[in-house]
């Protein structure tokens, strides 16, 4: 907790000067981005030892110069002077006890040099919820201890003023105010450093979150681009083994494989180009390669996806309403709808090859609904010829990434078993009347 200063005006005055002296008025070009705590030349313990040794030497010198100034014999007064200086070692932890020992030494005339250093410690190191009351109490105790106890001093105003100036203002008030200023300056600097370090931590956390989000986005893009096209390539390549005797069918399958490979390559190239470019738009349509990749509205691209899957042996039907479908939709909605159909068809190829699949794209004045439903698989999924697993392995992350993509586009995704024993994927995106 920060040091507390007695009195609101004094506290604000000290804090304003502490902040003014702690912050450079004209920082140079090489100035650090945030304030740093000044590195002390000595450790606190070493500083306390040196200060105590210095005050102890002054107290011993005073006692030896005035051997009979004290309550006991000369050597006893010297021992008391040494004992009066030793509490300064605890000035940072127990400043009130140090002030009490200094006032006792002052009243017994064994050591007077301890008092200003004790009051400086009281102002600089007093902490806690009752710091203001403690500072006021020690100041009043210093005033009472500085009062003269002889009638002659009270009978001469000038002598009383000089006594008050030396024994209270210079010995008590000035060290106390100096200590209060030092404590407030330390609190201001520590607050500035803590604020700067907190800002750095927040910036680091924001950067780490952005990097993690970017990695997830790249992983999702890679999955969307590669999974569908490569699945078609694998399905057609597997079919070549069954139609190798028919040159016409083989050439058609080879052309389909070539087209799917070119689409995957062009989409990967565009995605890498977007990642490398600082000014590229984050949401762009799937790339086209000499007219091979689907282009146009979302209905055209969904129809092209259905044609590709139909060429791979999957019975797919497409229903689009209204006819003609809307030509202008928000780009995030179009991309998300396209990826929903693409991921759903990929999963049908993997888990239910040959299952009848129905794609529905319905636009209403308030929403766009995309659904893909497939029936039960007429046969089990093909296995890899080398026996290492299924022909089209699955990582299990497609629907998770698809759910996040639909959410970012403002929609909702529902997946689960269908009524006829297959599987269904349905996404709903809100639209304004102008967009629909």
LOSE-598878 format. One record per residue (C-alpha): x, y, z; residue in three letters. Coordinates in Angstrom, 3 decimals, decimal comma. Example, Ala and Ser with C-alpha at 12.3 -4.5 7.8 and 13.67 -1.06 7.14 Angstrom:
% LOSE-598878
        c1        c2        c3  residu
    12,300    -4,500     7,800     Ala
    13,670    -1,060     7,140     Ser
END
This chain:
% LOSE-598878
        c1        c2        c3  residu
     0,000     0,000     0,000     Unk
     1,145     3,538    -0,646     Unk
     2,410     5,926     1,962     Unk
    -0,205     8,279     3,321     Unk
     0,399    11,956     3,881     Unk
    -1,308    13,921     6,649     Unk
    -3,657    16,403     5,087     Unk
    -5,129    16,362     1,597     Unk
    -3,417    19,572     0,304     Unk
     0,021    18,410     1,442     Unk
    -0,570    14,962    -0,052     Unk
    -1,600    16,352    -3,457     Unk
     1,288    18,820    -3,452     Unk
     3,873    16,126    -2,749     Unk
     2,381    13,715    -5,277     Unk
     2,283    16,347    -8,017     Unk
     5,928    17,230    -7,498     Unk
     6,880    13,565    -7,277     Unk
     5,141    12,835   -10,583     Unk
     6,703    15,908   -12,189     Unk
    10,207    14,919   -11,184     Unk
     9,663    11,246   -12,007     Unk
     8,570    11,876   -15,620     Unk
    11,044    13,444   -18,093     Unk
     9,772    16,714   -19,564     Unk
    11,427    16,252   -22,960     Unk
    12,238    12,596   -23,550     Unk
    14,931    11,997   -26,113     Unk
    14,705     9,657   -29,073     Unk
    16,426     6,926   -27,099     Unk
    14,129     7,215   -24,085     Unk
    12,518     3,944   -22,980     Unk
     8,911     3,275   -23,920     Unk
     7,870     3,200   -20,257     Unk
     9,432     4,339   -16,981     Unk
    11,834     2,034   -15,233     Unk
    12,433     1,822   -11,536     Unk
    15,756     3,551   -10,837     Unk
    18,322     0,967    -9,892     Unk
    19,662     1,722    -6,397     Unk
    23,407     1,877    -5,940     Unk
    23,180     0,082    -2,608     Unk
    20,825    -2,551    -1,341     Unk
    18,393    -1,411     1,378     Unk
    20,223    -3,446     4,006     Unk
    23,614    -1,974     3,068     Unk
    22,155     1,550     3,103     Unk
    20,691     0,967     6,564     Unk
    24,034    -0,340     7,842     Unk
    25,952     2,663     6,492     Unk
    23,412     5,156     7,856     Unk
    23,377     3,492    11,281     Unk
    27,173     3,478    11,396     Unk
    27,256     7,175    10,460     Unk
    24,689     8,190    13,112     Unk
    26,374     5,923    15,672     Unk
    29,703     7,666    15,041     Unk
    28,089    11,088    15,455     Unk
    26,359     9,978    18,674     Unk
    29,585     8,579    20,121     Unk
    31,430    11,767    19,168     Unk
    28,737    13,878    20,837     Unk
    28,855    11,737    23,975     Unk
    32,648    11,872    24,183     Unk
    32,621    15,634    23,592     Unk
    30,120    16,080    26,420     Unk
    30,824    13,109    28,729     Unk
    28,585    14,309    31,537     Unk
    25,593    15,110    29,267     Unk
    23,369    12,211    30,158     Unk
    21,687    10,409    33,032     Unk
    24,635     8,175    34,046     Unk
    28,430     8,079    34,056     Unk
    30,417     9,118    30,938     Unk
    30,973     5,544    29,759     Unk
    27,365     4,715    30,488     Unk
    26,255     7,722    28,441     Unk
    28,411     6,493    25,535     Unk
    26,809     3,058    25,721     Unk
    23,376     4,672    25,735     Unk
    24,346     6,760    22,705     Unk
    25,354     3,595    20,837     Unk
    22,117     1,884    21,827     Unk
    20,128     4,921    20,652     Unk
    21,552     4,652    17,125     Unk
    21,104     0,895    16,680     Unk
    17,265     1,020    16,216     Unk
    17,872     2,733    12,853     Unk
    18,585    -0,739    11,473     Unk
    14,825    -1,402    11,739     Unk
    13,688     1,964    10,351     Unk
    12,007     0,434     7,278     Unk
     9,902    -2,109     9,165     Unk
     9,215    -0,351    12,492     Unk
     9,556     3,422    11,978     Unk
     7,378     4,280    15,007     Unk
     9,628     2,317    17,360     Unk
    12,658     4,095    15,900     Unk
    10,960     7,476    16,504     Unk
    10,133     6,455    20,075     Unk
    13,730     5,428    20,780     Unk
    14,993     8,683    19,231     Unk
    12,663    10,826    21,364     Unk
    13,773     8,987    24,509     Unk
    17,422     9,580    23,566     Unk
    16,652    13,258    22,946     Unk
    14,940    13,725    26,288     Unk
    17,735    11,985    28,170     Unk
    20,368    14,012    26,267     Unk
    22,262    10,872    25,233     Unk
    21,923    11,334    21,459     Unk
    20,256    14,061    19,399     Unk
    21,416    13,122    15,882     Unk
    19,031    10,150    15,741     Unk
    15,843    12,260    15,735     Unk
    15,911    13,723    12,160     Unk
    16,785    10,355    10,628     Unk
    14,011     8,680    12,612     Unk
    11,421    11,189    11,389     Unk
    12,616    10,812     7,803     Unk
    12,045     7,064     8,115     Unk
     8,584     7,684     9,564     Unk
     7,574     9,725     6,502     Unk
     9,253     7,518     3,907     Unk
     8,436     3,999     5,107     Unk
     5,218     4,225     7,129     Unk
     2,608     2,048     5,426     Unk
    -0,770     0,686     6,298     Unk
    -4,351     1,882     6,638     Unk
    -3,521     4,074     9,668     Unk
    -0,428     5,728     8,255     Unk
    -1,906     9,241     8,354     Unk
    -2,803     8,981    12,039     Unk
     0,599     7,557    12,881     Unk
     2,396    10,412    11,108     Unk
     0,238    12,994    12,884     Unk
     0,862    11,301    16,250     Unk
     4,655    11,236    15,795     Unk
     4,636    14,886    14,679     Unk
     2,693    15,898    17,811     Unk
     5,074    13,818    19,927     Unk
     8,010    15,621    18,317     Unk
     6,371    18,974    19,093     Unk
     5,831    18,019    22,715     Unk
     9,395    16,741    22,998     Unk
    10,765    19,967    21,506     Unk
     8,986    22,245    23,990     Unk
    11,330    23,979    26,444     Unk
    10,864    23,118    30,094     Unk
    12,293    26,279    31,657     Unk
    10,419    29,505    32,341     Unk
    13,232    31,733    31,008     Unk
    12,750    30,534    27,436     Unk
     8,997    31,063    27,622     Unk
     9,517    34,640    28,888     Unk
    11,499    35,653    25,757     Unk
     9,499    35,325    22,516     Unk
    12,578    35,557    20,296     Unk
    14,326    32,812    22,234     Unk
    11,162    30,688    22,109     Unk
    10,903    31,185    18,338     Unk
    14,523    30,180    17,814     Unk
    14,059    27,154    20,019     Unk
    10,946    26,151    18,103     Unk
    12,659    26,686    14,749     Unk
    15,701    24,572    15,590     Unk
    14,241    21,811    17,743     Unk
    10,938    21,259    15,904     Unk
    10,965    22,701    12,389     Unk
    14,504    21,708    11,406     Unk
    14,745    18,491    13,427     Unk
    11,175    17,140    13,061     Unk
     9,118    18,862    10,341     Unk
    11,725    19,149     7,566     Unk
    12,920    15,506     7,791     Unk
     9,306    14,324     8,054     Unk
     8,239    16,258     4,925     Unk
    11,323    15,091     3,053     Unk
    10,505    11,507     3,957     Unk
     6,888    11,964     2,895     Unk
     8,004    13,340    -0,461     Unk
    10,410    10,439    -0,972     Unk
     7,707     7,902    -0,158     Unk
     5,199     9,530    -2,499     Unk
     7,761     9,712    -5,292     Unk
     8,537     6,032    -4,831     Unk
     4,817     5,206    -4,928     Unk
     4,317     7,254    -8,115     Unk
     7,249     5,595    -9,881     Unk
     6,134     2,123    -8,784     Unk
     2,619     2,877   -10,017     Unk
     3,908     4,012   -13,416     Unk
     6,127     0,962   -13,738     Unk
     3,304    -1,366   -12,706     Unk
     0,972     0,259   -15,231     Unk
     3,548    -0,078   -18,012     Unk
     4,263    -3,706   -17,145     Unk
     0,549    -4,459   -17,044     Unk
     0,125    -2,858   -20,475     Unk
     3,006    -4,969   -21,792     Unk
     1,449    -8,134   -20,385     Unk
    -1,908    -7,254   -21,928     Unk
    -0,289    -6,559   -25,301     Unk
     1,568    -9,854   -25,108     Unk
    -1,636   -11,738   -24,274     Unk
    -3,476   -10,001   -27,113     Unk
    -0,682   -10,893   -29,544     Unk
    -0,668   -14,515   -28,380     Unk
    -4,454   -14,722   -28,735     Unk
    -4,234   -13,210   -32,223     Unk
    -1,560   -15,707   -33,233     Unk
    -3,605   -18,594   -31,874     Unk
    -6,700   -17,350   -33,688     Unk
    -4,715   -16,967   -36,897     Unk
    -3,346   -20,514   -36,590     Unk
    -6,861   -21,832   -36,137     Unk
    -8,058   -19,869   -39,151     Unk
    -5,210   -21,176   -41,296     Unk
    -5,885   -24,727   -40,144     Unk
    -9,571   -24,329   -41,004     Unk
    -8,776   -22,912   -44,439     Unk
    -6,326   -25,719   -45,132     Unk
    -8,907   -28,304   -44,102     Unk
   -11,645   -26,740   -46,227     Unk
    -9,439   -26,387   -49,290     Unk
    -7,699   -29,748   -49,182     Unk
   -10,219   -32,162   -47,695     Unk
   -12,971   -32,040   -50,326     Unk
   -10,824   -31,933   -53,452     Unk
    -8,411   -34,579   -52,208     Unk
   -11,329   -36,812   -51,199     Unk
   -12,642   -36,624   -54,759     Unk
    -9,174   -37,413   -56,093     Unk
    -8,884   -40,470   -53,847     Unk
   -12,377   -41,717   -54,773     Unk
   -11,732   -41,389   -58,507     Unk
    -8,272   -42,899   -58,226     Unk
    -9,730   -45,869   -56,366     Unk
   -12,391   -46,257   -59,080     Unk
    -9,715   -46,430   -61,777     Unk
    -8,742   -49,864   -60,559     Unk
   -12,232   -51,127   -61,403     Unk
   -12,555   -49,472   -64,850     Unk
    -9,012   -49,824   -66,104     Unk
   -10,283   -51,993   -68,993     Unk
   -12,523   -49,188   -70,311     Unk
   -10,378   -46,429   -71,910     Unk
   -13,287   -43,979   -72,118     Unk
   -14,231   -44,242   -68,453     Unk
   -10,574   -44,188   -67,456     Unk
    -9,980   -40,986   -69,415     Unk
   -13,066   -39,384   -67,828     Unk
   -11,888   -40,348   -64,315     Unk
    -8,410   -39,048   -65,085     Unk
    -9,877   -35,743   -66,272     Unk
   -11,921   -35,470   -63,086     Unk
    -8,824   -36,141   -60,986     Unk
    -6,896   -33,525   -62,929     Unk
    -9,656   -30,940   -62,461     Unk
    -9,941   -31,618   -58,717     Unk
    -6,175   -31,415   -58,319     Unk
    -6,012   -28,098   -60,168     Unk
    -8,804   -26,670   -58,052     Unk
    -7,087   -27,704   -54,845     Unk
    -3,779   -26,282   -56,072     Unk
    -5,289   -22,952   -57,099     Unk
    -7,224   -22,567   -53,848     Unk
    -4,096   -23,353   -51,843     Unk
    -2,108   -20,857   -53,906     Unk
    -4,709   -18,154   -53,356     Unk
    -4,856   -18,856   -49,624     Unk
    -1,074   -18,642   -49,307     Unk
    -1,151   -15,408   -51,289     Unk
    -3,719   -13,959   -48,902     Unk
    -1,596   -14,954   -45,899     Unk
     1,518   -13,368   -47,420     Unk
    -0,156   -10,127   -48,419     Unk
    -0,599    -7,480   -45,741     Unk
    -3,360    -5,690   -47,628     Unk
    -5,304    -8,704   -48,918     Unk
    -8,913    -8,983   -47,860     Unk
    -9,478   -11,775   -45,311     Unk
   -12,643   -13,043   -46,962     Unk
   -12,271   -13,831   -50,630     Unk
   -14,144   -16,208   -52,853     Unk
   -12,651   -19,555   -53,831     Unk
   -10,205   -19,145   -56,644     Unk
   -10,858   -20,222   -60,191     Unk
    -8,371   -21,827   -62,482     Unk
    -9,252   -21,249   -66,120     Unk
   -12,871   -21,767   -65,403     Unk
   -12,363   -25,103   -63,666     Unk
   -13,240   -23,884   -60,163     Unk
   -16,785   -22,850   -59,374     Unk
   -17,603   -19,186   -59,647     Unk
   -20,665   -16,977   -59,476     Unk
   -23,343   -17,007   -56,798     Unk
   -23,529   -19,436   -53,933     Unk
   -26,183   -21,428   -55,829     Unk
   -23,843   -21,862   -58,795     Unk
   -20,993   -22,992   -56,579     Unk
   -23,179   -25,420   -54,635     Unk
   -24,421   -26,870   -57,930     Unk
   -20,808   -27,311   -59,061     Unk
   -20,019   -29,152   -55,828     Unk
   -22,970   -31,463   -56,407     Unk
   -21,814   -32,148   -59,977     Unk
   -18,316   -33,067   -58,745     Unk
   -19,697   -35,473   -56,142     Unk
   -22,162   -36,905   -58,656     Unk
   -19,262   -37,590   -61,037     Unk
   -17,559   -39,467   -58,178     Unk
   -20,523   -41,848   -57,911     Unk
   -22,550   -40,133   -55,192     Unk
   -26,263   -39,691   -56,028     Unk
   -26,840   -36,026   -55,199     Unk
   -29,945   -33,914   -55,734     Unk
   -30,073   -30,142   -55,370     Unk
   -33,143   -28,071   -54,497     Unk
   -32,824   -24,275   -54,584     Unk
   -35,640   -21,911   -53,625     Unk
   -36,627   -19,395   -54,739     Unk
   -35,874   -19,793   -58,423     Unk
   -33,857   -17,891   -59,511     Unk
   -31,953   -17,706   -56,211     Unk
   -30,697   -14,365   -54,801     Unk
   -27,552   -13,188   -56,564     Unk
   -26,187   -10,884   -53,891     Unk
   -25,493   -12,148   -50,395     Unk
   -22,931   -11,045   -47,791     Unk
   -19,558   -12,521   -48,629     Unk
   -19,081   -14,235   -45,196     Unk
   -22,518   -15,875   -45,576     Unk
   -21,766   -17,083   -49,112     Unk
   -18,422   -18,542   -48,083     Unk
   -19,859   -20,205   -44,981     Unk
   -22,775   -21,702   -46,942     Unk
   -20,380   -23,009   -49,585     Unk
   -18,150   -24,592   -46,898     Unk
   -21,151   -26,209   -45,196     Unk
   -22,100   -28,045   -48,385     Unk
   -18,472   -28,867   -49,152     Unk
   -17,782   -30,338   -45,697     Unk
   -21,056   -32,268   -45,651     Unk
   -20,364   -33,858   -49,045     Unk
   -16,821   -34,712   -47,963     Unk
   -18,173   -36,502   -44,886     Unk
   -20,669   -38,445   -47,032     Unk
   -17,819   -39,620   -49,254     Unk
   -15,847   -40,680   -46,164     Unk
   -18,500   -42,291   -43,989     Unk
   -21,452   -43,162   -46,256     Unk
   -20,164   -43,761   -49,799     Unk
   -22,960   -44,131   -52,323     Unk
   -25,682   -42,813   -49,984     Unk
   -28,451   -40,743   -51,548     Unk
   -27,799   -37,108   -50,633     Unk
   -30,152   -34,154   -50,798     Unk
   -28,924   -30,534   -50,787     Unk
   -31,395   -27,755   -50,095     Unk
   -30,702   -24,049   -50,360     Unk
   -33,636   -21,856   -49,294     Unk
   -33,598   -18,061   -49,039     Unk
   -36,388   -16,273   -47,177     Unk
   -36,823   -12,554   -46,432     Unk
   -35,117   -13,068   -43,077     Unk
   -32,716   -15,975   -43,428     Unk
   -30,742   -18,323   -45,646     Unk
   -31,048   -22,022   -44,820     Unk
   -28,618   -24,612   -46,118     Unk
   -29,180   -28,301   -45,401     Unk
   -27,461   -31,485   -46,539     Unk
   -29,102   -34,818   -45,707     Unk
   -27,929   -38,258   -46,690     Unk
   -29,596   -41,617   -46,296     Unk
   -28,089   -44,829   -44,972     Unk
   -24,914   -46,015   -46,658     Unk
   -25,630   -48,850   -49,116     Unk
   -22,182   -50,280   -48,430     Unk
   -19,401   -49,935   -45,934     Unk
   -16,653   -47,414   -46,454     Unk
   -13,826   -48,565   -48,693     Unk
   -10,627   -49,662   -47,012     Unk
    -7,132   -48,699   -48,000     Unk
    -5,623   -51,321   -50,322     Unk
    -2,602   -51,689   -48,031     Unk
    -4,900   -52,440   -45,081     Unk
    -3,718   -49,471   -42,962     Unk
    -7,237   -48,121   -42,418     Unk
   -10,163   -46,542   -44,268     Unk
    -9,634   -45,228   -47,768     Unk
   -10,610   -41,713   -46,632     Unk
    -9,375   -41,199   -43,043     Unk
   -11,013   -38,577   -40,859     Unk
    -9,413   -36,333   -38,269     Unk
   -12,699   -35,546   -36,507     Unk
   -12,199   -31,751   -36,620     Unk
   -14,285   -30,845   -39,691     Unk
   -17,604   -30,222   -37,977     Unk
   -15,911   -28,383   -35,102     Unk
   -14,270   -25,939   -37,486     Unk
   -17,459   -25,676   -39,520     Unk
   -19,453   -24,714   -36,422     Unk
   -17,007   -21,898   -35,684     Unk
   -17,086   -20,676   -39,288     Unk
   -20,904   -20,550   -39,286     Unk
   -20,881   -18,730   -35,930     Unk
   -18,486   -16,091   -37,241     Unk
   -20,878   -15,516   -40,175     Unk
   -23,700   -14,906   -37,673     Unk
   -25,450   -18,229   -38,203     Unk
   -26,176   -21,438   -36,336     Unk
   -25,300   -25,023   -37,243     Unk
   -27,233   -28,159   -36,300     Unk
   -25,837   -31,628   -36,972     Unk
   -27,003   -35,104   -36,058     Unk
   -28,632   -38,341   -37,255     Unk
   -31,394   -37,961   -39,825     Unk
   -34,918   -39,317   -39,695     Unk
   -34,149   -41,993   -42,289     Unk
   -31,074   -43,335   -40,554     Unk
   -28,459   -41,196   -42,257     Unk
   -26,956   -37,880   -41,195     Unk
   -27,964   -34,243   -41,627     Unk
   -26,172   -30,905   -41,495     Unk
   -28,280   -27,739   -41,405     Unk
   -27,068   -24,137   -41,173     Unk
   -29,206   -21,013   -40,830     Unk
   -27,898   -17,503   -41,532     Unk
   -29,873   -14,335   -40,701     Unk
   -30,411   -11,891   -43,576     Unk
   -31,858    -8,443   -43,869     Unk
   -34,727    -7,973   -46,319     Unk
   -32,420    -6,094   -48,704     Unk
   -29,912    -8,969   -48,732     Unk
   -32,609   -11,618   -49,252     Unk
END
